[in-house]
């Protein structure tokens, strides 16, 4: 299986949100109590990007 690591774009936000909300509901990795909205996650993503903190995506078989 081939993997590609790339910088996330805004088109990845739905997938990122799904992963984040799963972690909120099922782990203690993220200390939020309520699932995030797409707008909340977009704000976090854009704030990190504006401050020079990239978000990375790993794709396998061209699926993020």
MIKE-257277 format. One line per 10 residues: number of its first residue (from 1); for each residue x, y, z of N, C-alpha, C. Coordinates in Angstrom, 1 decimal, decimal comma, m for minus. Example, Ala and Ser with C-alpha at 12.3 -4.5 7.8 and 13.67 -1.06 7.14 Angstrom:
1) 13,2 m5,7 7,8 12,3 m4,5 7,8 13,2 m3,3 7,8 | 12,8 m2,2 7,1 13,7 m1,1 7,1 12,9 0,0 7,9
//
This chain:
1) 0,8 m1,2 0,0 0,0 0,0 0,0 0,9 1,2 0,0 | 0,6 2,2 m0,9 1,3 3,4 m1,0 0,6 4,5 m0,1 | 1,4 5,3 0,5 0,9 6,4 1,3 1,5 7,7 0,8 | 0,7 8,7 0,8 1,1 10,1 0,4 0,8 11,0 1,6 | 1,8 11,7 2,1 1,6 12,7 3,1 1,6 14,1 2,5 | 0,6 14,9 2,8 0,5 16,2 2,2 m0,1 17,2 3,2 | 0,0 18,4 2,9 m0,6 19,5 3,7 m2,1 19,5 3,4 | m2,9 19,6 4,4 m4,4 19,6 4,3 m4,8 20,9 3,6 | m5,9 20,8 3,0 m6,6 22,0 2,4 m8,0 22,1 2,9 | m8,6 23,2 2,6 m10,0 23,3 3,1 m11,0 22,3 2,6
11) m10,6 21,6 1,5 m11,5 20,6 1,0 m11,4 19,3 1,8 | m10,4 19,2 2,7 m10,3 18,1 3,6 m11,1 18,3 4,9 | m11,7 19,4 5,1 m12,3 19,7 6,4 m13,4 18,7 6,8 | m14,2 18,2 5,9 m15,2 17,3 6,3 m14,6 16,0 6,9 | m13,6 15,5 6,3 m12,9 14,3 6,8 m12,2 14,6 8,1 | m11,6 15,7 8,2 m10,9 16,1 9,5 m12,0 16,2 10,6 | m13,1 16,8 10,3 m14,2 17,0 11,3 m14,7 15,6 11,7 | m14,9 14,7 10,8 m15,3 13,3 11,2 m14,4 12,6 12,1 | m13,1 12,8 11,9 m12,0 12,2 12,8 m12,1 12,9 14,1 | m12,1 14,2 14,1 m12,1 15,0 15,4 m13,3 14,6 16,2
21) m14,5 14,6 15,6 m15,7 14,3 16,4 m15,7 12,9 16,9 | m15,2 12,0 16,2 m15,0 10,6 16,7 m14,1 10,6 17,9 | m13,0 11,3 17,9 m12,1 11,4 19,0 m12,8 12,0 20,2 | m13,6 13,1 20,0 m14,3 13,7 21,1 m15,3 12,7 21,7 | m16,0 12,0 20,9 m17,0 11,1 21,5 m16,5 9,8 22,1 | m15,3 9,4 21,7 m14,8 8,0 22,0 m13,5 8,0 22,7 | m12,8 9,1 22,9 m11,5 9,1 23,5 m11,3 10,2 24,5 | m10,1 10,3 25,1 m9,8 11,5 25,9 m8,7 12,3 25,2 | m8,5 12,0 23,9 m7,4 12,7 23,2 m7,8 14,2 23,0 | m9,0 14,5 22,9 m9,5 15,9 22,7 m10,5 16,2 23,9
31) m10,2 17,1 24,7 m11,0 17,4 25,9 m12,2 18,4 25,6 | m12,9 18,1 24,5 m14,2 18,8 24,3 m15,3 17,8 24,7 | m16,4 18,4 25,0 m17,6 17,5 25,4 m18,6 17,4 24,3 | m18,7 18,4 23,5 m19,7 18,5 22,4 m19,0 18,3 21,0 | m19,6 17,7 20,1 m19,0 17,6 18,7 m18,9 19,0 18,2 | m17,9 19,1 17,3 m17,6 20,4 16,7 m18,5 20,5 15,4 | m18,8 21,8 15,1 m19,5 22,0 13,8 m18,4 22,2 12,7 | m18,8 22,2 11,5 m17,9 22,5 10,4 m17,3 23,9 10,5 | m18,1 24,8 10,9 m17,7 26,2 11,1 m16,6 26,3 12,2 | m16,8 25,6 13,3 m15,8 25,7 14,4 m14,5 25,0 13,9
41) m14,6 23,9 13,2 m13,4 23,2 12,7 m12,7 24,1 11,7 | m13,4 24,7 10,8 m12,8 25,6 9,8 m12,1 26,8 10,5 | m12,6 27,3 11,5 m12,0 28,4 12,2 m10,7 27,9 12,8 | m10,7 26,8 13,5 m9,5 26,2 14,1 m8,4 26,0 13,0 | m8,8 25,4 11,9 m7,9 25,1 10,8 m7,3 26,3 10,2 | m8,1 27,4 9,9 m7,6 28,6 9,4 m6,7 29,3 10,3 | m7,0 29,3 11,6 m6,2 30,0 12,7 m4,8 29,3 12,7 | m4,8 28,0 12,7 m3,5 27,3 12,8 m2,7 27,6 11,5 | m3,3 27,5 10,4 m2,6 27,8 9,1 m2,1 29,2 9,1 | m2,9 30,2 9,6 m2,4 31,6 9,6 m1,2 31,8 10,5
51) m1,1 30,9 11,6 0,0 31,1 12,5 1,2 30,1 12,2 | 1,1 29,5 11,0 2,3 28,7 10,5 2,3 27,3 11,0 | 1,1 26,8 11,5 1,0 25,4 11,9 0,3 24,6 10,9 | 1,0 23,8 10,1 0,3 23,0 9,1 m0,5 21,8 9,7 | m1,5 21,4 9,0 m2,2 20,2 9,3 m1,9 19,2 8,1 | m1,5 18,0 8,5 m1,1 17,0 7,5 m2,2 15,9 7,3 | m2,3 15,5 6,1 m3,2 14,4 5,7 m2,3 13,2 5,2 | m2,7 12,0 5,5 m2,1 10,8 5,0 m3,2 10,2 4,1 | m2,8 10,0 2,8 m3,7 9,3 1,9 m3,1 7,9 1,6 | m4,0 6,9 1,5 m3,7 5,6 1,1 m4,5 5,3 m0,1
61) m3,9 4,8 m1,2 m4,6 4,5 m2,5 m5,4 5,7 m2,9 | m4,9 6,9 m2,8 m5,6 8,2 m3,2 m6,8 8,5 m2,5 | m7,0 8,0 m1,2 m8,2 8,3 m0,4 m7,7 9,0 0,9 | m8,1 10,2 1,1 m7,7 10,9 2,4 m8,5 10,3 3,5
//
